Amino acid sequence: FPVTTPIEHFPSISLMLVGLIGLALTPKRINLKNLARKIETFHFKYVCRKNNIKHTVSQGVLNNLINSSSKIAYFPLHLQPELTTSAIGGIFQDQLLAIETLRSLLNDDWVILVKENPKQGYFQRGDLFFNRLSRISGVYWVDRYYPSEKILEKATLTAVISGTAGWEAIKGGGKCIVFGQAWYSSMPGCLKYYDGITNSELINFLSSKHTFLQVKNAFGLLSKRAGTGVVDPEYKTLVDGYTPESNATYRDWE
């Protein structure tokens, strides 16, 4: 039988402690439900932190991979829950499914660098997530604070659900594959994933050439289809003289 440490029994120990406290104190003196929630949250945070430390590739190994591997696929994880995955990601709101699908499209000589979103907490980052991740061959878990720019510069392919990292790859002269719905998915340098896509199709896409001028022109065409306005209140400080009324009534096509 496997040897376990006391910390591995944390959930059962925490429940036992809550029960003992309940016997000693009346509900009027302590909110047992809130206490249980706090203990549970602490446990989830601990599991997430433990797994991040356990699976993060060392700086030396990462630098060696980036500098010596000719076929690097970069998958920066999206914040969850968020619009980029939960609403417009479709089945790929399960980001591990996207990574598993990407692995099936690539030959064994590819490495996949998966980087956690710096803002991500313990949500959907339990033991099951990391156990599943560890079963995908050729995948390396990158420290969340490692600069994405350094990986994007070396990556042959950037894979996203619908995040801005795909756009950053395209405008930097790279290639990206989109598993969800991204505004830039029709632009040069971007391949939209669909059920039935083949490895040869992906290889042909990667060997194709495009210029920055083509990207610029495609962006210009997309920009003409977009309206003018602020869609997120957090960005209103970037617009001089912003008011909700002017934002709601402005018509740039009139």
C-alpha positions as CSV (number, residue, x, y, z in Angstrom):
1,F,0.0,0.0,0.0
2,P,1.2,3.5,-0.7
3,V,2.6,5.5,2.2
4,T,0.7,8.6,2.9
5,T,1.6,11.7,4.9
6,P,-0.7,13.5,7.3
7,I,-1.2,16.4,4.9
8,E,-2.7,14.0,2.4
9,H,-5.5,13.3,4.8
10,F,-6.2,17.0,5.2
11,P,-9.8,16.9,3.9
12,S,-10.9,14.2,6.4
13,I,-8.9,15.8,9.2
14,S,-10.6,19.2,8.5
15,L,-14.0,17.6,8.6
16,M,-13.3,15.9,11.9
17,L,-12.1,19.2,13.4
18,V,-15.3,21.0,12.3
19,G,-17.3,18.2,13.9
20,L,-15.3,18.5,17.2
21,I,-15.8,22.3,17.2
22,G,-19.5,21.8,16.6
23,L,-19.7,19.6,19.7
24,A,-17.9,22.2,21.8
25,L,-19.5,25.3,20.6
26,T,-23.1,26.2,19.8
27,P,-24.0,27.6,16.4
28,K,-24.7,30.9,18.0
29,R,-21.1,31.3,18.9
30,I,-19.6,30.2,15.6
31,N,-20.8,29.8,12.0
32,L,-19.7,26.3,11.2
33,K,-20.7,26.5,7.6
34,N,-18.4,29.5,7.0
35,L,-15.6,27.8,8.9
36,A,-16.0,24.7,6.8
37,R,-15.8,26.8,3.6
38,K,-12.7,28.5,4.7
39,I,-11.0,25.2,5.5
40,E,-12.1,23.8,2.2
41,T,-10.7,26.9,0.3
42,F,-7.4,26.6,2.2
43,H,-7.2,23.0,1.1
44,F,-7.9,23.8,-2.6
45,K,-5.2,26.6,-2.5
46,Y,-2.7,24.2,-1.0
47,V,-3.4,21.5,-3.6
48,C,-3.0,24.0,-6.4
49,R,0.2,25.5,-5.0
50,K,1.7,22.0,-4.3
51,N,1.0,20.8,-7.9
52,N,2.4,24.0,-9.4
53,I,5.6,23.5,-7.6
54,K,5.8,19.8,-8.4
55,H,5.1,20.2,-12.1
56,T,6.9,23.4,-13.0
57,V,9.9,22.7,-15.2
58,S,13.2,24.2,-14.0
59,Q,14.6,27.4,-15.4
60,G,17.6,25.5,-16.8
61,V,15.5,22.9,-18.6
62,L,13.1,25.5,-19.9
63,N,15.9,27.6,-21.3
64,N,17.5,24.5,-23.0
65,L,14.1,23.6,-24.5
66,I,13.5,27.1,-25.9
67,N,17.0,27.4,-27.3
68,S,17.5,23.9,-28.7
69,S,14.1,22.7,-29.8
70,S,13.1,23.6,-33.4
71,K,9.5,22.6,-33.0
72,I,7.8,24.4,-30.0
73,A,4.1,24.7,-29.6
74,Y,3.1,27.3,-27.0
75,F,-0.2,27.0,-25.1
76,P,-0.7,29.9,-22.7
77,L,-3.7,29.0,-20.5
78,H,-6.7,31.3,-20.4
79,L,-8.1,32.7,-17.1
80,Q,-11.1,30.7,-15.9
81,P,-13.9,31.3,-15.6
82,E,-13.9,33.9,-18.3
83,L,-15.6,34.8,-21.6
84,T,-12.6,33.5,-23.7
85,T,-13.3,30.0,-22.5
86,S,-16.7,29.6,-20.7
87,A,-18.8,31.4,-23.3
88,I,-16.9,31.3,-26.7
89,G,-14.6,28.3,-26.1
90,G,-17.3,25.7,-26.8
91,I,-16.1,22.2,-25.8
92,F,-12.6,23.7,-25.4
93,Q,-13.6,25.5,-22.3
94,D,-11.9,22.3,-21.1
95,Q,-8.5,23.6,-22.0
96,L,-6.9,20.2,-21.4
97,L,-9.0,18.8,-24.2
98,A,-7.5,21.4,-26.5
99,I,-3.9,20.4,-25.4
100,E,-4.7,16.8,-25.9
101,T,-6.1,17.5,-29.3
102,L,-3.1,19.6,-30.2
103,R,-0.8,16.7,-29.1
104,S,-2.6,14.3,-31.4
105,L,-2.0,16.6,-34.3
106,L,1.7,17.0,-33.7
107,N,4.6,14.6,-34.3
108,D,6.6,13.3,-31.3
109,D,9.5,15.6,-32.1
110,W,7.3,18.6,-31.0
111,V,7.4,19.9,-27.4
112,I,4.4,21.7,-25.9
113,L,5.0,24.5,-23.4
114,V,2.0,25.1,-21.2
115,K,2.0,28.3,-19.2
116,E,-0.5,29.1,-16.4
117,N,-2.4,32.4,-16.6
118,P,-0.8,34.7,-14.0
119,K,-4.2,35.6,-12.6
120,Q,-5.5,32.1,-12.3
121,G,-6.4,30.8,-8.8
122,Y,-7.2,27.3,-7.7
123,F,-10.4,27.1,-9.8
124,Q,-10.2,23.9,-12.0
125,R,-6.7,23.3,-10.9
126,G,-7.1,20.3,-8.6
127,D,-5.3,17.0,-8.6
128,L,-7.3,15.7,-11.6
129,F,-6.2,18.6,-13.8
130,F,-2.5,17.9,-13.1
131,N,-2.9,14.2,-13.3
132,R,-4.5,14.5,-16.7
133,L,-1.8,17.0,-17.8
134,S,1.0,14.7,-16.8
135,R,-0.4,12.0,-19.1
136,I,0.1,14.1,-22.2
137,S,3.6,13.3,-23.7
138,G,6.0,16.1,-24.4
139,V,4.3,18.7,-22.3
140,Y,6.2,21.0,-20.0
141,W,4.5,23.2,-17.3
142,V,6.0,26.7,-17.3
143,D,6.2,29.0,-14.4
144,R,3.3,31.5,-14.7
145,Y,5.6,34.5,-14.3
146,Y,8.0,33.4,-17.1
147,P,7.8,36.1,-19.8
148,S,5.6,35.0,-22.7
149,E,7.5,37.1,-25.1
150,K,10.6,34.9,-24.8
151,I,8.5,31.8,-25.7
152,L,6.6,33.6,-28.5
153,E,9.9,34.6,-30.1
154,K,11.0,30.9,-30.4
155,A,7.6,29.1,-30.8
156,T,6.8,27.6,-34.1
157,L,3.1,27.5,-33.2
158,T,1.0,29.2,-30.6
159,A,-2.3,27.5,-29.6
160,V,-5.1,29.3,-28.0
161,I,-8.8,29.0,-27.4
162,S,-9.6,32.6,-28.2
163,G,-7.0,34.7,-26.3
164,T,-4.9,37.6,-27.3
165,A,-1.7,35.5,-27.3
166,G,-2.7,34.3,-30.7
167,W,-2.9,37.8,-32.0
168,E,0.5,38.6,-30.5
169,A,1.9,35.6,-32.3
170,I,0.4,36.7,-35.7
171,K,1.5,40.3,-35.5
172,G,5.0,39.1,-34.5
173,G,5.3,37.0,-37.7
174,G,4.4,33.7,-36.1
175,K,1.6,31.2,-36.6
176,C,-1.3,30.3,-34.3
177,I,-4.1,27.7,-34.2
178,V,-7.4,28.7,-32.6
179,F,-9.7,26.2,-30.9
180,G,-12.5,28.6,-30.0
181,Q,-13.9,31.8,-31.5
182,A,-11.3,34.6,-32.0
183,W,-11.8,37.8,-33.8
184,Y,-8.5,37.3,-35.7
185,S,-9.1,33.7,-36.8
186,S,-9.5,34.6,-40.4
187,M,-6.3,36.5,-40.7
188,P,-3.0,35.3,-42.4
189,G,-1.0,33.2,-40.0
190,C,-4.0,31.8,-38.2
191,L,-5.5,28.3,-38.6
192,K,-9.0,27.7,-37.2
193,Y,-9.4,24.2,-35.7
194,Y,-12.3,22.1,-36.9
195,D,-13.3,18.5,-36.2
196,G,-11.5,16.4,-38.8
197,I,-8.4,18.5,-39.3
198,T,-5.4,16.4,-40.2
199,N,-1.7,16.5,-39.3
200,S,-0.8,17.1,-43.0
201,E,-3.1,20.1,-43.1
202,L,-1.4,21.6,-40.1
203,I,2.1,20.9,-41.5
204,N,1.1,22.6,-44.8
205,F,-0.2,25.6,-42.8
206,L,3.1,25.8,-40.9
207,S,5.2,25.7,-44.1
208,S,3.1,28.4,-45.8
209,K,4.4,32.0,-45.9
210,H,2.8,35.3,-45.3
211,T,4.0,38.9,-44.9
212,F,3.5,41.6,-42.3
213,L,1.8,43.7,-45.0
214,Q,-0.8,40.9,-45.5
215,V,-1.5,40.9,-41.8
216,K,-1.8,44.7,-41.8
217,N,-4.2,44.7,-44.7
218,A,-6.3,42.0,-43.2
219,F,-6.4,43.9,-39.9
220,G,-7.5,47.0,-41.7
221,L,-10.4,45.2,-43.3
222,L,-11.5,43.8,-39.9
223,S,-11.3,47.2,-38.3
224,K,-13.7,48.7,-40.9
225,R,-16.3,46.2,-39.7
226,A,-15.9,47.2,-36.0
227,G,-17.8,50.0,-34.3
228,T,-16.4,52.7,-32.1
229,G,-17.0,52.5,-28.4
230,V,-16.0,51.0,-25.0
231,V,-17.4,47.6,-24.2
232,D,-15.8,47.1,-20.8
233,P,-16.1,49.7,-18.1
234,E,-12.5,49.1,-16.9
235,Y,-11.3,50.7,-20.2
236,K,-13.3,53.9,-20.0
237,T,-10.3,55.7,-18.4
238,L,-8.5,55.4,-21.7
239,V,-11.0,57.5,-23.5
240,D,-10.9,61.3,-23.0
241,G,-14.3,62.7,-22.1
242,Y,-16.0,59.4,-21.7
243,T,-19.6,59.3,-20.6
244,P,-22.0,56.4,-20.7
245,E,-24.4,58.5,-22.7
246,S,-21.9,59.4,-25.4
247,N,-20.6,55.8,-25.6
248,A,-24.2,54.5,-26.0
249,T,-25.3,57.0,-28.7
250,Y,-22.1,57.5,-30.8
251,R,-22.6,56.5,-34.4
252,D,-19.4,56.5,-36.6
253,W,-21.3,55.2,-39.6
254,E,-23.7,58.2,-39.9
